């Protein structure tokens, strides 16, 4: 089970939708999952700026392999539909 609780409350739903369903969560979230933390920092609101260490910890400790690391991985994660899409593909 993925623990979203350390992320800012207003971002937990977007992070969940991205990871579970591959739904893009906007420019900040895309930069975070693309591992472009400098760009993410530039797009962050005050709460996300204060939580950047939590975001990094979340990626390393909670986010599934394959859903973050580069813009290409983010595009592919969205294309397959996140964890739900991956699970459907495994059943076929």
ABEGO torsion letter per residue (X at the ends): XBBAAABBAAAAAAAAAAAAAGBBAEAAAAAAAAGBAAAAAAABBAAAAAAAAAAAAAAAAABBBGABGBAAAAAAAAAAGEAAAAAAAAAX
